[in-house]
Amino acid sequence: MNKEIERLIDEIDLLQAAPAEEPMRQYYFIKKCRQYVKEISEKLGRPLRAATVTFGCQMNARDSEKLTGILEEIGYVEESVEEKADFVIYNTCTVRENANQRVYGRLGQLNRVKRKNPHMLIGLCGCMMQEPHVVEKLKKSYRFVDLIFGTHNIYKFAEILATRFESERMVIDIWKDTDKIVEDLPSERKYPFKSGVNIMFGCNNFCSYCIVPYVRGRERSRNPRDILREIETLVADGVKEVMLLGQNVNSYGKTLEEPMSFAELLREVEKIEGLERIRFMTSHPKDLSDELIEVMKTSRKICRHLHLPVQSGSTDILKKMNRRYTKEQYLSLVDRIKTAMPNISLTTDIIVGFPGETEADFQETLDVVQKVRYDSAFTFIYSKRTGTPAAAMENQVPQEVVKDRFDRLLKEVQKIAAEECSKHEGTTQTVLVEQMNEQDDTLVTGRLSNNLLVHFPGTKEMIGQLVDVKLISCKGFYYIGEAVK
């Protein structure tokens, strides 16, 4: 916990009214919640435990670190098993329908646990909560849920929790949108040596299949001084690698009073002493500038990996998706990137079965995969999301056709990825060691600059260290290696 934040919380007088300004207002409610948690804990004769469960993207993972930080400051002890927790909070995703169904299924299981543990609290937040029909369903069929809030007011978590402690009823606090960004709240990182850093929130692209702009709101960029200050603090605390996060990092800075390009921000981040690696995602192809390519080319710290979602190889389908680039423009961009950085690893997202997709359209997608030769690709079957333009489009593709195309695409992606991965066999590269190997406790697992995993003999003392590793053999999507003495 930041000592300055702790000092400010200690100085708060709960006999006074809650401050109006942020983040002092949230520090006030953190202190208030501490009292409630302490009283319950003393009554039960043990600490209260909390589990934060994350669905979805790295933006959600970063939000969950903030939720966990606030919970720990309030007095909860982190718990990994939901059924053993006194407070379970689901940070939800709604990009695909199956993500919603998973949440409903988990809630059904928790209801049985809560009946045996009457002081248990259940919270729901994140993207799924921004859909009005979801909230209505929860109010009607899941009355045992205690807190419901969305993506725009996660910073108000302590205040919402205090309201629940005081009212003993379901608390719902959903905002349609906001331009507010609150800095300097508690956060508990999953890894001590790497961290995500939000540089912006929301999205202005309105791809026709995507629910994100409706649930995350319009773009708003953080002040670069706040971003740099956060990274400097993280580095002082042992962080070697940061991942700059945004729905479309390439459009960073457009909402600032003094506009700043993403490339310019990267130049400033590069200057931070002690920072070893810089990653970022996600990049929209239409906004990826030649200035950014040049910054990546000359950087000593930006990792040689770029996630560049194509979604489809068909110009006709891309137009229906409202992606605002053509197949030819995408391939031209890839050519400029690879000319500047021949050793870069490119990964992508691809949707199969978008409304109106023909076999000819699908062949265009396969053509892009074969021309670009991605190191890996996240392949998805189109998921109809209520409220998006694509959900109302005619010519929805039959599921059996979609499944066949998906299988063919996956086979091609995996074949090419294995071939690209094997090119590095026999080379020595720097690896950031992330954890002990989950299957073999004589191995450690780390990540190359190009984002590929490598497993090699090592000890837990190596975790968080940058180690030179010879890549002995490629196993398709990862390497077996050995540390270079």
C-alpha positions in Angstrom: 0.0 0.0 0.0 1.3 3.5 -0.9 2.4 5.1 2.4 1.1 8.5 1.4 -2.4 7.1 0.8 -2.2 5.2 4.1 -1.3 8.4 5.9 -4.2 10.3 4.3 -6.7 7.5 5.3 -5.4 7.6 8.9 -6.0 11.3 9.1 -9.6 11.1 8.0 -12.2 11.9 10.6 -15.3 9.8 10.1 -17.4 12.1 12.3 -17.1 14.6 9.5 -19.1 14.5 6.3 -17.5 12.6 3.3 -15.3 14.8 1.2 -16.7 15.9 -2.1 -13.4 15.6 -4.0 -11.8 12.4 -5.3 -9.8 10.4 -4.3 -10.2 11.7 -0.7 -13.9 10.8 -0.9 -13.0 7.1 -1.5 -10.3 7.1 1.2 -13.1 8.2 3.6 -15.3 5.2 2.6 -12.3 2.8 2.7 -11.9 3.8 6.4 -15.6 3.5 7.0 -15.7 0.0 5.5 -12.7 -1.0 7.7 -14.9 -0.5 10.7 -17.7 -2.7 9.3 -15.3 -5.5 8.3 -13.5 -5.3 11.7 -16.8 -5.7 13.5 -17.9 -8.7 11.5 -14.4 -10.2 11.8 -14.4 -9.9 15.6 -17.9 -11.4 15.7 -16.8 -14.5 13.7 -13.4 -14.7 15.4 -11.4 -14.8 12.1 -10.4 -12.5 9.2 -12.8 -12.0 6.4 -11.7 -13.4 3.0 -12.4 -12.0 -0.5 -12.1 -13.4 -4.0 -11.9 -11.2 -7.0 -12.7 -13.2 -10.2 -11.9 -11.7 -13.6 -13.6 -12.5 -16.9 -12.3 -11.0 -20.2 -9.5 -8.7 -21.3 -6.4 -7.2 -19.7 -8.3 -4.0 -19.1 -10.6 -6.0 -16.8 -7.5 -7.7 -15.2 -6.1 -4.2 -14.4 -9.5 -3.1 -12.9 -9.5 -6.2 -10.8 -6.1 -5.3 -9.3 -7.7 -2.1 -8.2 -10.7 -3.9 -6.7 -8.3 -6.2 -4.8 -6.2 -3.4 -3.6 -9.3 -1.6 -2.1 -10.5 -4.9 -0.6 -7.2 -5.5 1.1 -7.0 -1.9 2.4 -10.5 -2.4 3.8 -9.4 -5.4 5.7 -10.2 -8.5 3.6 -7.7 -11.2 3.1 -7.3 -12.4 -0.5 -8.9 -15.9 -1.2 -8.5 -17.9 -4.4 -11.4 -20.3 -3.8 -14.8 -18.6 -4.3 -16.7 -21.0 -2.1 -14.4 -20.2 0.9 -14.7 -16.4 0.5 -16.9 -14.0 2.5 -17.0 -11.6 -0.4 -16.9 -12.7 -4.0 -16.8 -10.1 -6.8 -17.1 -11.0 -10.4 -15.5 -8.5 -12.8 -17.5 -9.4 -15.9 -17.0 -9.4 -19.7 -19.7 -9.2 -22.3 -17.8 -9.4 -25.6 -19.4 -12.8 -26.3 -22.6 -14.4 -25.2 -20.9 -17.4 -23.5 -19.2 -15.0 -21.2 -22.6 -13.9 -19.8 -23.7 -17.5 -19.4 -20.6 -18.4 -17.4 -21.4 -15.6 -15.0 -25.0 -16.8 -14.5 -23.8 -20.3 -14.0 -21.3 -19.3 -11.3 -23.9 -17.2 -9.6 -26.2 -20.2 -9.3 -23.5 -22.1 -7.5 -22.7 -19.2 -5.2 -26.3 -18.9 -4.2 -26.1 -22.3 -2.5 -23.0 -21.3 -0.7 -24.5 -18.0 0.5 -27.5 -19.8 2.1 -25.0 -21.5 4.4 -23.0 -18.3 5.0 -25.6 -15.5 5.6 -23.0 -12.7 6.0 -21.5 -13.5 2.6 -21.5 -10.7 0.0 -21.6 -11.1 -3.8 -20.7 -8.2 -6.1 -20.9 -7.9 -9.9 -19.2 -5.2 -11.9 -17.6 -4.6 -15.3 -18.9 -4.6 -18.9 -21.8 -7.1 -18.5 -23.4 -4.8 -15.9 -23.6 -1.9 -18.4 -26.3 -3.9 -20.4 -29.7 -2.8 -19.0 -31.4 -6.2 -19.8 -28.7 -7.9 -17.7 -29.4 -5.7 -14.7 -33.1 -6.3 -15.0 -32.5 -10.0 -15.1 -30.3 -9.8 -11.9 -32.9 -7.8 -10.1 -35.6 -10.3 -10.9 -33.9 -13.7 -10.7 -30.7 -13.1 -8.7 -31.9 -11.2 -5.6 -29.2 -12.6 -3.5 -26.6 -10.4 -5.3 -25.5 -7.5 -3.0 -23.7 -5.0 -5.3 -24.0 -4.2 -9.0 -21.9 -1.5 -10.6 -20.4 -0.9 -14.1 -17.2 0.1 -15.8 -17.5 3.8 -15.3 -17.5 4.0 -11.5 -15.2 1.2 -10.4 -13.3 3.8 -8.5 -16.4 4.2 -6.3 -16.1 0.6 -5.1 -15.5 1.5 -1.4 -18.4 3.9 -1.4 -20.8 1.4 -2.9 -19.7 -1.3 -0.5 -20.2 1.1 2.5 -23.8 1.8 1.2 -24.4 -2.0 1.2 -23.1 -2.4 4.8 -25.4 0.4 5.9 -28.6 -0.5 4.0 -28.4 -4.3 3.9 -30.1 -4.4 0.5 -29.0 -4.8 -3.1 -27.1 -1.7 -4.2 -27.2 -0.9 -7.9 -25.0 2.0 -9.2 -24.8 2.0 -13.0 -23.6 5.1 -15.0 -24.4 5.4 -18.7 -21.1 7.2 -19.4 -18.5 9.4 -17.8 -15.5 11.6 -18.6 -14.1 11.2 -15.0 -10.7 9.6 -14.3 -9.8 9.2 -10.7 -6.1 8.7 -9.9 -4.2 7.4 -6.8 -6.4 4.6 -5.6 -5.1 1.4 -4.0 -4.1 -1.4 -6.2 -2.7 -4.9 -5.6 -0.6 -6.2 -8.5 -0.8 -9.9 -9.5 2.9 -9.8 -10.4 5.5 -7.8 -8.5 7.7 -7.5 -11.6 5.2 -6.5 -14.3 2.1 -4.4 -14.4 -0.7 -3.2 -16.7 -1.1 0.6 -16.9 -4.3 2.2 -18.3 -3.5 5.0 -20.6 -7.0 5.6 -21.8 -10.6 4.3 -21.4 -13.5 3.7 -23.8 -13.7 3.4 -27.5 -15.0 5.6 -30.4 -14.7 3.1 -33.2 -18.2 1.5 -33.1 -17.3 -1.7 -35.0 -20.7 -3.0 -36.0 -20.2 -6.3 -34.1 -18.8 -4.9 -30.9 -20.6 -4.0 -27.7 -17.5 -2.3 -26.1 -18.2 1.3 -27.0 -21.7 0.9 -25.4 -20.4 -0.6 -22.2 -17.0 1.2 -21.8 -18.1 4.6 -23.1 -16.4 7.1 -25.3 -12.6 7.5 -25.5 -10.9 9.5 -22.7 -7.2 9.7 -22.3 -5.3 9.9 -19.1 -3.0 12.9 -18.5 0.5 11.8 -19.7 2.0 13.2 -16.4 -0.2 10.9 -14.4 0.8 7.9 -16.6 4.5 8.6 -16.3 4.2 9.2 -12.5 2.4 5.8 -12.1 5.1 4.0 -14.2 7.9 5.7 -12.2 6.3 4.6 -9.0 5.9 1.0 -10.3 9.5 0.9 -11.4 10.7 2.1 -8.0 8.6 -0.8 -6.6 10.4 -3.4 -8.7 8.4 -3.5 -11.9 10.6 -4.3 -15.0 7.8 -4.5 -17.6 4.7 -2.4 -18.2 1.8 -3.1 -20.6 0.1 0.1 -21.7 -3.6 -0.6 -22.0 -6.5 0.9 -24.0 -9.2 -0.3 -26.3 -7.3 1.5 -29.1 -4.0 2.8 -27.9 -3.2 4.3 -31.3 -5.8 7.0 -30.8 -4.4 8.0 -27.4 -4.2 11.7 -26.7 -7.0 13.0 -28.9 -9.2 14.0 -25.9 -6.4 15.8 -24.0 -6.4 19.6 -23.7 -2.9 19.5 -25.2 -3.1 16.6 -27.7 -0.3 14.1 -27.6 0.2 11.1 -30.0 0.7 7.6 -28.7 4.2 7.6 -30.3 5.1 10.7 -28.3 3.9 9.1 -25.1 6.0 6.0 -25.9 9.1 8.2 -26.3 8.5 9.6 -22.8 7.9 6.2 -21.2 11.1 5.0 -22.9 13.1 7.6 -20.9 12.1 6.1 -17.5 15.2 4.7 -15.9 15.0 1.2 -14.6 12.1 0.2 -16.9 13.3 -2.7 -19.0 10.3 -3.6 -21.2 7.3 -1.8 -22.7 4.3 -3.6 -24.2 1.0 -2.2 -25.4 -2.4 -3.3 -26.7 -4.7 -3.1 -28.5 -3.8 -1.4 -31.8 -6.4 -0.5 -34.4 -4.9 -0.8 -37.9 -6.6 2.4 -39.2 -4.8 4.5 -36.6 -1.3 2.9 -36.6 1.0 5.7 -37.8 4.4 5.6 -39.5 5.5 7.7 -36.5 4.7 4.8 -34.2 6.5 2.3 -36.5 9.6 4.5 -36.4 9.4 4.8 -32.6 9.1 1.0 -32.3 12.0 0.5 -34.7 14.4 2.7 -32.8 13.3 1.7 -29.3 15.5 -0.2 -26.9 12.6 -1.1 -24.6 9.5 -1.7 -26.7 9.0 -5.5 -27.1 9.1 -7.0 -30.6 5.5 -7.9 -30.6 2.5 -6.2 -32.1 -1.1 -7.3 -31.7 -2.9 -6.0 -34.8 -6.5 -7.3 -35.1 -7.5 -7.9 -38.7 -11.0 -9.4 -37.9 -11.5 -10.4 -41.6 -9.6 -10.5 -44.8 -12.5 -9.5 -47.0 -12.8 -5.8 -47.8 -16.6 -6.3 -48.2 -16.9 -7.8 -44.7 -14.5 -5.2 -43.2 -16.8 -2.5 -44.6 -19.9 -4.2 -42.9 -17.8 -4.4 -39.7 -17.1 -0.7 -39.9 -13.4 -1.3 -39.5 -12.5 1.6 -41.9 -9.6 -0.1 -43.8 -9.4 -2.5 -46.7 -7.6 -5.8 -47.1 -5.0 -4.0 -49.3 -4.5 -1.2 -46.7 -4.0 -3.8 -43.9 -1.4 -5.7 -46.0 0.4 -2.5 -46.9 0.6 -1.6 -43.2 2.0 -5.0 -42.3 4.6 -4.6 -45.1 5.7 -1.3 -43.6 5.9 -2.8 -40.2 7.9 -5.8 -41.3 10.2 -3.7 -43.5 11.1 -1.6 -40.4 11.3 -4.5 -38.0 11.9 -7.8 -39.8 12.0 -9.8 -36.6 8.7 -8.5 -35.2 6.1 -11.0 -34.0 2.6 -10.2 -35.3 -0.6 -11.6 -33.7 -4.2 -10.9 -34.5 -7.9 -11.4 -33.9 -10.1 -13.0 -36.5 -13.9 -13.4 -36.5 -15.5 -16.2 -38.5 -19.1 -16.2 -39.6 -19.9 -12.5 -39.6 -23.3 -11.9 -41.2 -23.2 -12.2 -45.0 -19.7 -13.8 -45.0 -19.4 -16.0 -48.1 -16.9 -18.8 -48.8 -15.1 -16.2 -51.1 -14.9 -13.8 -48.2 -13.5 -16.6 -46.0 -10.9 -17.4 -48.6 -9.8 -13.8 -48.4 -9.2 -14.2 -44.7 -7.2 -17.3 -45.3 -5.2 -15.4 -47.9 -4.3 -12.7 -45.3 -3.3 -15.3 -42.8 -1.0 -16.9 -45.4 0.5 -13.6 -46.5 1.1 -12.1 -43.0 2.1 -15.4 -41.3 1.0 -14.5 -37.8 2.9 -15.9 -34.8 -0.5 -16.6 -33.3 -4.1 -15.6 -33.8 -7.2 -15.5 -31.5 -9.9 -16.9 -33.6 -13.6 -16.4 -32.7 -16.9 -17.5 -34.0 -19.1 -14.4 -34.5 -21.3 -13.8 -31.4 -24.5 -11.8 -31.9 -24.5 -9.0 -29.3 -27.9 -7.4 -28.6 -27.7 -3.6 -29.3 -25.0 -3.8 -32.0 -25.8 -3.1 -35.7 -24.5 -6.5 -36.7 -27.1 -8.3 -34.6 -29.9 -6.9 -36.9 -28.1 -7.8 -40.1 -29.6 -10.2 -42.6 -27.8 -13.3 -43.9 -26.7 -14.7 -40.5 -24.4 -17.6 -41.4 -25.6 -21.1 -40.5 -23.7 -22.6 -37.5 -22.6 -25.7 -39.4 -20.9 -23.5 -42.1 -19.3 -21.3 -39.4 -17.9 -24.3 -37.6 -16.4 -25.7 -40.7 -14.7 -22.4 -41.6 -13.5 -22.0 -38.0 -11.9 -25.4 -38.0 -10.2 -24.8 -41.3 -8.9 -21.4 -40.2 -7.6 -22.8 -36.9 -5.7 -25.5 -38.7 -4.0 -23.0 -41.0 -3.2 -20.6 -38.1 -1.7 -23.3 -36.0 0.4 -24.7 -38.9 1.9 -21.3 -39.8 2.4 -20.3 -36.1 4.4 -23.5 -35.5 6.6 -22.7 -38.6 7.2 -19.1 -37.4 8.0 -20.2 -33.9 10.6 -22.7 -35.1 12.6 -20.0 -36.8 14.1 -18.9 -33.5 15.3 -22.4 -32.5 19.0 -22.4 -31.6 19.1 -18.6 -30.8 19.8 -17.1 -27.4 17.2 -14.5 -26.3 16.4 -12.6 -23.1 13.5 -14.0 -21.1 11.5 -12.4 -18.3 10.9 -15.2 -15.9 7.2 -15.1 -14.7 6.6 -18.2 -12.6 7.4 -21.8 -11.7 6.3 -24.2 -14.4 2.8 -25.5 -13.6 3.5 -29.1 -14.8 7.2 -29.5 -13.8 8.6 -27.9 -10.6 12.2 -28.2 -11.9 11.3 -25.7 -14.7 10.5 -22.0 -14.7 8.3 -20.3 -17.4 9.1 -17.0 -18.9 8.3 -14.8 -21.9 10.4 -13.6 -24.8 10.2 -10.1 -26.2 8.1 -11.5 -29.0 5.6 -12.7 -26.4 6.3 -16.5 -26.9 6.7 -18.7 -23.8 9.8 -20.6 -22.9 10.2 -23.3 -20.2 13.7 -24.0 -18.9 15.4 -25.5 -15.8 15.5 -22.9 -13.0 14.5 -22.0 -9.4 11.9 -19.6 -7.8 14.7 -17.1 -7.2 14.7 -16.4 -11.0 11.1 -15.2 -11.0 11.0 -11.5 -12.0 14.5 -11.7 -13.4 15.7 -11.2 -17.0 17.7 -14.2 -18.1 19.5 -15.1 -21.3 18.2 -18.4 -22.5 19.2 -20.6 -25.5 16.1 -21.9 -27.3 16.8 -25.6 -27.7 13.6 -26.9 -29.3 10.3 -25.5 -30.5 7.1 -27.3 -29.4 4.7 -25.5 -31.7 3.7 -22.6 -29.5 6.4 -22.5 -26.9 10.1 -23.4 -26.5 12.2 -25.6 -24.2 15.4 -23.9 -23.4 18.4 -23.6 -21.1 19.8 -20.6 -19.2 23.1 -19.4 -20.6 25.7 -19.2 -17.8 
